[in-house]
Amino acid sequence: MKMHSDIEIAQAATLKPISKIVAKLNLKTKDLIPYGHYIAKISAKCVQALQSKADGQLILVTAISPTPAGEGKTTTTIGLADALNQVLADKGQQAMVCVREPSLGPVFGLKGGATGGGYSQVVPMEDVNLHFTGDFHAITSANNLLAALIDNHLYQGNLLDIDPASITWRRCMDMNDRALRNITLHSKDKNGQSYTRQTGFDITVASEVMAIFCLASSLEDLQARLGKIQVGFTTTKTPVYACNLQAEGAMAALLKNAFQPTVVQTLAHTAALVHGGPFANIAHGCNSVIATRTALKLADFVVTEAGFGADLGAEKFIDIKCRKTGLRPAAVVLVATVRALKYHGGVEVTQLNQENLTALKVGMANLDKHLQNLQQHFGLKVIVAINHFASDTEAEIDLLQTATNHLGVNAIVCKHWAQGAAGAIDLANEVLDVIAHKKDNFRLLYPDEMPLLQKIQTIAEKIYGASQVELTVNAQMALITLEKNYSHFPVCIAKTQYSFSSDPSLRGAPTGHALQVRELRLSRGAEFIVVICGDIMTMPGLPSQPASERIGVNQAGIITGLS
């Protein structure tokens, strides 16, 4: 039987008008700002009116360390929400999805889109994966407006006495383009005085404006945070902020419409808020606070996700997003696949479809470490979702379930990619059972008052299994400065997603390694310190065979090859 691609499945679906989707959440047409028939923003007025309602239960979906084979975390998030709605149908309760927007960088690069897969997708798939409602373009514009204002200030006479060499603010674009990583600007002021400075571009989803957008609790908070951005120093070492350039008002104006959460639907017509999109290997990897809080007011159960493995996305979800907002998950679903665990057990990608119980047993160390982290360090109740692939054998599934049960956790086989909601019913029932019997043992990994270096060491040693942290001279110097004024900030580790370590080649659950810290960056408006480790880049590059090579538009105007 021919297996249809994700885009073929999405294009064959019959969508419902978005007004009918949100009617189940007791929203009216007047609460929406429509972007066509199937996409809408929820108005700021409606979001504000919802604040007096009680919150639903928050379910966090995370995963083992990702591999080139793919784990299906977003697919599981969507499949679980759809299955919850089937289970809850007779109880008068609702579940909904709350996830990030895809970045064009991965869409045209290696990873592809981020709307789920198979029969567990958010739709319209092409729109969500491409320009959507233009939110990322607005974020890019706001970021680059500040960059333009800085350079214009220098040109117009530099009344603030900004030292050009101290400017840390970089431009951004939502595309993988390694040629833009490092740029030398040769400029002149209006009197003809020349100066040169080093700068570059980051990808939009790694920018501080994206982080601020996703952590702000209101438009007022958004504008205030934008004004707090530090862009550089004067020649006398006084910090210069965006508010000194009177930039925050115009930046917030560019973001006003984008800041309203966007609602779409799944293939099973579950409402889905898709809003914001910081990378989890560089930024904090969670959808916007405003969307999460809105979803919790609208639904009894909200299924959200944190990017990449639990060592990155889930840790940042808890230690940054939950710390700043008071949010706390009622249950955590840890997505694993037989294929990925065999990869962590030493099998190469080309051999993953072959049964290998020995490698699977070795690779279980990765799953075990993630479970330990979530349970012991964060006090969370975890369910393992085994995202099923056709190549999985009964012996492999049995080994994985038995080994997971020995760790005191239930592992549920899920077939939502092929079966949609029906393939995740067992997972939905298990999640509801866990929530019904949960005890509140939730905790953060470290306190605010812990020194910055100790925060980095705590994550490295407890979450990553490292024995030490090694800082470059540049990072050491930055740490001394940051510790004076920002020691109370959480840290946002930017490292490879493919390993617990800062070395992507170390699979499984390595121990005794050193976390290599290359650089520290202050995100003053987002209120965290970015800790850049190993070879991670804030502007990714394209692979040798980009996904863009497969994408096109046919004579009927239908997009093909998108995944």
Sequence and secondary structure as in RCSB ss.txt:
>XXXX:A:sequence
MKMHSDIEIAQAATLKPISKIVAKLNLKTKDLIPYGHYIAKISAKCVQALQSKADGQLILVTAISPTPAGEGKTT
TTIGLADALNQVLADKGQQAMVCVREPSLGPVFGLKGGATGGGYSQVVPMEDVNLHFTGDFHAITSANNLLAALI
DNHLYQGNLLDIDPASITWRRCMDMNDRALRNITLHSKDKNGQSYTRQTGFDITVASEVMAIFCLASSLEDLQAR
LGKIQVGFTTTKTPVYACNLQAEGAMAALLKNAFQPTVVQTLAHTAALVHGGPFANIAHGCNSVIATRTALKLAD
FVVTEAGFGADLGAEKFIDIKCRKTGLRPAAVVLVATVRALKYHGGVEVTQLNQENLTALKVGMANLDKHLQNLQ
QHFGLKVIVAINHFASDTEAEIDLLQTATNHLGVNAIVCKHWAQGAAGAIDLANEVLDVIAHKKDNFRLLYPDEM
PLLQKIQTIAEKIYGASQVELTVNAQMALITLEKNYSHFPVCIAKTQYSFSSDPSLRGAPTGHALQVRELRLSRG
AEFIVVICGDIMTMPGLPSQPASERIGVNQAGIITGLS
>XXXX:A:secstr
     HHHHHHH     HHHHHHTTT  GGGEEESSSS EEE HHHHHHGGGS   EEEEEEESS  TT   HHH
HHHHHHHHHHHHTGGGT  EEEEE    HHHHHSSS   SEETTEEEESHHHHHTTTTSHHHHHHHHHHHHHHHH
HHHHHTT TT B GGG    EEESS  GGGSSEEEEEE TT  EEEEEE EEEGGGSHHHHHHHH SSHHHHHHH
HHT EEEEBTTS EEEGGGGT HHHHHHHHTTTTS EEEEETT  EEEE     TTTS  B  HHHHHHHHHH S
EEEEEBSSSIIIIIHHIIIIIIHHH    SEEEEEE HHHHHHHTT  GGGTTS  HHHHHHHHHHHHHHHHIII
IIT   EEEEEE  TT  HHHHHHHHHHHHHTT  EEEE HHHHGGGGGHHHHHHHHHHHHT       SS TTS
 HHHHHHHIIIIIS  SEEEE HHHHHHHHHHHHHHTTS EEEE  SSSSSS TT  S   S EEEEEEEEEETT
TTEEEEEETT  SS    SS GGGG EE TTS EES  
